Protein backbone atom coordinates (compact mmCIF):
# COMPACT_ATOMS: atom_id res chain seq x y z
CA UNK A 1 0.00 0.00 0.00
CA UNK A 2 1.36 3.40 -0.95
CA UNK A 3 1.15 5.87 1.89
CA UNK A 4 -0.23 9.18 0.67
CA UNK A 5 1.46 11.92 2.63
CA UNK A 6 0.75 15.57 3.11
CA UNK A 7 3.50 17.74 4.49
CA UNK A 8 3.23 20.96 6.46
CA UNK A 9 6.55 22.72 6.99
CA UNK A 10 8.87 25.63 6.42
CA UNK A 11 9.39 24.41 2.88
CA UNK A 12 13.10 25.32 2.78
CA UNK A 13 13.91 22.68 5.42
CA UNK A 14 13.51 19.25 3.85
CA UNK A 15 14.47 15.84 5.20
CA UNK A 16 14.89 13.03 2.69
CA UNK A 17 14.64 9.69 4.44
CA UNK A 18 10.86 9.52 4.85
CA UNK A 19 10.08 10.53 1.29
CA UNK A 20 12.75 8.45 -0.43
CA UNK A 21 11.22 5.25 0.87
CA UNK A 22 9.54 3.47 -2.04
CA UNK A 23 6.39 2.85 0.01
CA UNK A 24 5.82 6.51 0.76
CA UNK A 25 4.74 9.14 -1.74
CA UNK A 26 4.55 12.84 -0.96
CA UNK A 27 1.20 13.75 -2.44
CA UNK A 28 0.47 17.24 -1.13
CA UNK A 29 2.66 19.97 0.33
CA UNK A 30 1.44 23.03 2.21
CA UNK A 31 3.96 25.82 2.22
CA UNK A 32 4.39 29.40 3.33
CA UNK A 33 6.23 30.36 0.11
CA UNK A 34 4.56 28.72 -2.89
CA UNK A 35 6.95 30.22 -5.44
CA UNK A 36 9.99 28.23 -4.31
CA UNK A 37 8.11 25.17 -3.05
CA UNK A 38 7.95 22.97 -6.22
CA UNK A 39 11.71 22.92 -6.83
CA UNK A 40 12.48 22.17 -3.19
CA UNK A 41 9.83 19.47 -2.95
CA UNK A 42 11.34 17.70 -5.95
CA UNK A 43 14.69 17.33 -4.17
CA UNK A 44 13.13 15.55 -1.20
CA UNK A 45 10.69 13.10 -2.76
CA UNK A 46 10.77 9.88 -4.70
CA UNK A 47 11.72 10.11 -8.39
CA UNK A 48 9.15 11.80 -10.66
CA UNK A 49 6.91 13.03 -7.86
CA UNK A 50 3.51 14.49 -8.55
CA UNK A 51 3.04 16.97 -5.74
CA UNK A 52 0.32 19.57 -5.38
CA UNK A 53 1.41 22.63 -3.42
CA UNK A 54 -1.14 24.63 -1.41
CA UNK A 55 -0.93 27.64 0.84
CA UNK A 56 -0.45 26.40 4.39
CA UNK A 57 -3.53 28.22 5.65
CA UNK A 58 -5.64 25.80 3.58
CA UNK A 59 -4.59 22.86 5.75
CA UNK A 60 -8.12 22.21 7.04
CA UNK A 61 -9.69 21.94 3.58
CA UNK A 62 -6.79 19.96 2.15
CA UNK A 63 -6.94 17.45 5.01
CA UNK A 64 -10.55 16.73 4.11
CA UNK A 65 -9.35 14.92 0.97
CA UNK A 66 -9.90 11.16 1.29
CA UNK A 67 -6.78 10.24 -0.71
CA UNK A 68 -4.58 11.75 2.02
CA UNK A 69 -4.03 9.46 5.00
CA UNK A 70 -0.92 10.82 6.75
CA UNK A 71 0.14 14.39 7.48
CA UNK A 72 3.79 15.08 8.32
CA UNK A 73 4.20 18.29 10.34
CA UNK A 74 7.67 19.75 10.38
CA UNK A 75 8.81 22.04 13.21
CA UNK A 76 6.42 23.76 15.59
CA UNK A 77 3.21 23.30 13.60
CA UNK A 78 1.00 22.33 16.49
CA UNK A 79 -2.03 24.31 15.30
CA UNK A 80 -1.94 22.62 11.90
CA UNK A 81 -1.44 19.21 13.49
CA UNK A 82 -4.64 19.83 15.45
CA UNK A 83 -6.53 20.65 12.24
CA UNK A 84 -5.25 17.47 10.58
CA UNK A 85 -6.19 15.35 13.60
CA UNK A 86 -9.67 16.83 13.63
CA UNK A 87 -10.08 15.64 10.03
CA UNK A 88 -9.24 12.09 11.10
CA UNK A 89 -5.73 11.94 9.60
CA UNK A 90 -2.69 10.22 11.04
CA UNK A 91 -0.11 12.82 12.02
CA UNK A 92 3.68 12.48 12.25
CA UNK A 93 5.26 15.33 14.19
CA UNK A 94 8.85 16.56 14.08
CA UNK A 95 10.44 18.12 17.15
CA UNK A 96 9.58 20.61 18.41
CA UNK A 97 5.99 19.86 17.52
CA UNK A 98 4.55 22.86 19.38
CA UNK A 99 5.60 26.37 20.25
CA UNK A 100 4.76 26.16 23.95
CA UNK A 101 3.31 23.98 26.70
CA UNK A 102 -0.29 25.05 26.13
CA UNK A 103 -0.17 24.24 22.42
CA UNK A 104 1.51 20.90 23.10
CA UNK A 105 -1.28 19.98 25.51
CA UNK A 106 -3.91 20.92 22.91
CA UNK A 107 -2.25 18.64 20.34
CA UNK A 108 -2.19 15.73 22.78
CA UNK A 109 -5.77 16.31 23.91
CA UNK A 110 -6.96 16.47 20.30
CA UNK A 111 -5.15 13.26 19.45
CA UNK A 112 -6.70 11.48 22.42
CA UNK A 113 -10.16 12.77 21.52
CA UNK A 114 -10.03 11.96 17.81
CA UNK A 115 -7.99 8.76 17.89
CA UNK A 116 -10.16 5.79 17.03
CA UNK A 117 -9.06 2.18 17.25
CA UNK A 118 -10.98 -1.00 16.76
CA UNK A 119 -11.22 -2.94 19.98
CA UNK A 120 -8.96 -6.00 19.89
CA UNK A 121 -10.99 -9.15 20.53
CA UNK A 122 -8.22 -11.75 20.63
CA UNK A 123 -4.77 -12.61 19.29
CA UNK A 124 -3.01 -15.82 18.27
CA UNK A 125 0.74 -16.12 17.72
CA UNK A 126 2.63 -19.17 16.50
CA UNK A 127 6.22 -20.09 15.66
CA UNK A 128 7.54 -23.59 15.02
CA UNK A 129 10.71 -25.33 13.87
CA UNK A 130 10.58 -28.62 11.92
CA UNK A 131 11.45 -31.83 13.72
CA UNK A 132 15.20 -32.58 13.57
CA UNK A 133 16.04 -28.99 12.60
CA UNK A 134 17.52 -28.33 16.07
CA UNK A 135 20.03 -31.08 17.01
CA UNK A 136 19.91 -32.70 20.44
CA UNK A 137 23.29 -31.17 21.27
CA UNK A 138 21.96 -27.61 20.84
CA UNK A 139 22.07 -25.47 23.99
CA UNK A 140 18.40 -24.65 23.52
CA UNK A 141 17.61 -28.12 24.90
CA UNK A 142 19.68 -27.63 28.07
CA UNK A 143 17.72 -27.03 31.26
CA UNK A 144 20.69 -25.39 33.03
CA UNK A 145 20.79 -22.76 30.27
CA UNK A 146 17.06 -22.05 30.48
CA UNK A 147 16.30 -24.05 27.38
CA UNK A 148 12.85 -24.77 26.06
CA UNK A 149 10.38 -23.70 23.42
CA UNK A 150 8.76 -20.76 25.18
CA UNK A 151 12.11 -19.38 26.37
CA UNK A 152 13.67 -19.64 22.91
CA UNK A 153 10.68 -18.87 20.72
CA UNK A 154 9.77 -15.89 22.85
CA UNK A 155 8.83 -13.94 19.72
CA UNK A 156 5.29 -15.23 20.15
CA UNK A 157 5.12 -13.34 23.43
CA UNK A 158 6.87 -10.16 22.31
CA UNK A 159 4.69 -9.88 19.20
CA UNK A 160 1.57 -10.34 21.30
CA UNK A 161 2.60 -7.64 23.75
CA UNK A 162 3.49 -5.36 20.85
CA UNK A 163 0.09 -5.87 19.20
CA UNK A 164 -1.70 -5.15 22.46
CA UNK A 165 0.69 -2.47 23.73
CA UNK A 166 0.62 -4.54 26.90
CA UNK A 167 2.78 -5.18 29.90
CA UNK A 168 3.15 -8.56 31.58
CA UNK A 169 0.12 -10.86 31.39
CA UNK A 170 -2.48 -10.62 34.11
CA UNK A 171 -2.77 -14.38 34.37
CA UNK A 172 -2.18 -17.70 32.65
CA UNK A 173 -5.58 -19.12 31.75
CA UNK A 174 -4.26 -22.45 30.46
CA UNK A 175 -0.95 -24.07 29.56
CA UNK A 176 -0.17 -27.36 27.87
CA UNK A 177 3.37 -28.55 27.34
CA UNK A 178 5.10 -31.37 25.47
CA UNK A 179 8.39 -32.24 27.20
CA UNK A 180 11.65 -32.81 25.41
CA UNK A 181 12.60 -36.49 24.89
CA UNK A 182 16.06 -35.72 26.29
CA UNK A 183 14.98 -33.84 29.41
CA UNK A 184 11.39 -33.74 30.63
CA UNK A 185 12.10 -30.48 32.47
CA UNK A 186 12.48 -28.75 29.11
CA UNK A 187 9.43 -28.01 26.96
CA UNK A 188 9.82 -28.83 23.31
CA UNK A 189 6.38 -27.28 22.72
CA UNK A 190 4.12 -24.96 24.67
CA UNK A 191 0.51 -24.05 23.95
CA UNK A 192 -0.86 -21.46 26.34
CA UNK A 193 -3.62 -18.91 26.75
CA UNK A 194 -2.76 -15.68 28.52
CA UNK A 195 -4.83 -12.70 29.57
CA UNK A 196 -3.35 -9.26 28.89
CA UNK A 197 -4.52 -5.77 29.67
CA UNK A 198 -4.63 -3.82 26.40
CA UNK A 199 -2.63 -0.60 26.63
CA UNK A 200 -0.87 -1.55 29.86
CA UNK A 201 2.73 -1.19 28.63
CA UNK A 202 5.17 0.82 30.74
CA UNK A 203 2.95 0.72 33.78
CA UNK A 204 -0.15 2.25 32.18
CA UNK A 205 -3.54 1.23 33.53
CA UNK A 206 -4.80 -0.10 30.20
CA UNK A 207 -8.33 -0.25 28.89
CA UNK A 208 -9.66 -3.82 28.69
CA UNK A 209 -8.61 -7.46 28.96
CA UNK A 210 -7.77 -9.58 25.92
CA UNK A 211 -7.18 -13.33 25.67
CA UNK A 212 -4.07 -14.22 23.71
CA UNK A 213 -3.05 -17.71 22.65
CA UNK A 214 0.58 -18.50 21.84
CA UNK A 215 2.07 -21.69 20.45
CA UNK A 216 5.81 -22.39 20.34
CA UNK A 217 7.26 -25.67 19.08
CA UNK A 218 10.92 -26.60 18.51
CA UNK A 219 10.18 -30.11 17.15
CA UNK A 220 7.07 -29.67 15.04
CA UNK A 221 6.14 -32.86 13.20
CA UNK A 222 6.07 -32.69 9.40
CA UNK A 223 2.83 -33.21 7.54
CA UNK A 224 2.60 -36.90 6.60
CA UNK A 225 6.12 -37.18 7.99
CA UNK A 226 7.53 -35.40 4.92
CA UNK A 227 6.37 -31.79 4.48
CA UNK A 228 7.75 -29.14 6.87
CA UNK A 229 5.12 -26.65 8.04
CA UNK A 230 6.64 -23.60 6.37
CA UNK A 231 3.35 -21.77 6.84
CA UNK A 232 4.13 -21.77 10.56
CA UNK A 233 6.96 -19.28 10.31
CA UNK A 234 6.50 -16.58 12.99
CA UNK A 235 2.91 -15.43 12.57
CA UNK A 236 0.48 -13.43 14.63
CA UNK A 237 -3.22 -12.93 13.99
CA UNK A 238 -4.95 -9.98 15.61
CA UNK A 239 -8.74 -9.97 15.50
CA UNK A 240 -10.47 -6.63 16.03
CA UNK A 241 -14.12 -5.70 15.86
CA UNK A 242 -13.91 -4.93 12.15
CA UNK A 243 -10.89 -6.78 10.80
CA UNK A 244 -8.56 -9.75 11.04
CA UNK A 245 -4.91 -8.72 10.63
CA UNK A 246 -2.26 -11.38 9.97
CA UNK A 247 1.48 -10.71 10.06
CA UNK A 248 3.22 -13.69 8.46
CA UNK A 249 6.95 -14.11 9.10
CA UNK A 250 7.19 -10.92 11.11
CA UNK A 251 10.65 -11.71 12.51
CA UNK A 252 12.42 -12.20 9.18
CA UNK A 253 10.83 -10.02 6.50
CA UNK A 254 13.85 -10.27 4.18
CA UNK A 255 13.63 -10.82 0.45
CA UNK A 256 15.10 -14.31 0.85
CA UNK A 257 12.05 -15.35 2.87
CA UNK A 258 8.48 -14.51 1.95
CA UNK A 259 6.35 -12.43 4.28
CA UNK A 260 3.09 -10.55 4.14
CA UNK A 261 0.60 -8.48 6.11
CA UNK A 262 -3.01 -9.44 5.39
CA UNK A 263 -5.96 -7.34 6.49
CA UNK A 264 -9.37 -8.95 6.10
CA UNK A 265 -12.45 -6.76 6.35
CA UNK A 266 -14.97 -8.77 8.37
CA UNK A 267 -17.93 -6.93 6.84
CA UNK A 268 -17.04 -7.44 3.16
CA UNK A 269 -14.76 -10.48 3.37
CA UNK A 270 -12.20 -8.63 1.24
CA UNK A 271 -8.53 -9.22 2.10
CA UNK A 272 -5.73 -6.76 1.29
CA UNK A 273 -2.12 -8.00 1.18
CA UNK A 274 1.01 -5.93 1.71
CA UNK A 275 4.73 -6.66 1.89
CA UNK A 276 7.37 -4.50 3.54
CA UNK A 277 10.80 -6.03 3.09
CA UNK A 278 13.73 -4.95 5.25
CA UNK A 279 16.02 -4.78 2.22
CA UNK A 280 14.33 -1.54 1.19
CA UNK A 281 15.11 0.10 4.52
CA UNK A 282 18.65 -1.24 4.53
CA UNK A 283 19.45 0.35 1.17
CA UNK A 284 18.41 3.74 2.48
CA UNK A 285 21.17 3.64 5.12
CA UNK A 286 24.03 2.45 2.94
Helices and strands as residue ranges (DSSP letters): E 3-8, H 17-20, E 24-31, H 34-44, E 52-55, G 56-58, H 59-62, E 70-73, H 78-86, E 90-93, H 101-114, E 120-130, G 139-141, G 143-145, H 149-152, H 155-164, E 171-179, E 187-197, G 201-203, E 209-220, G 230-232, E 235-240, E 243-248, E 260-265, E 271-274, H 278-284
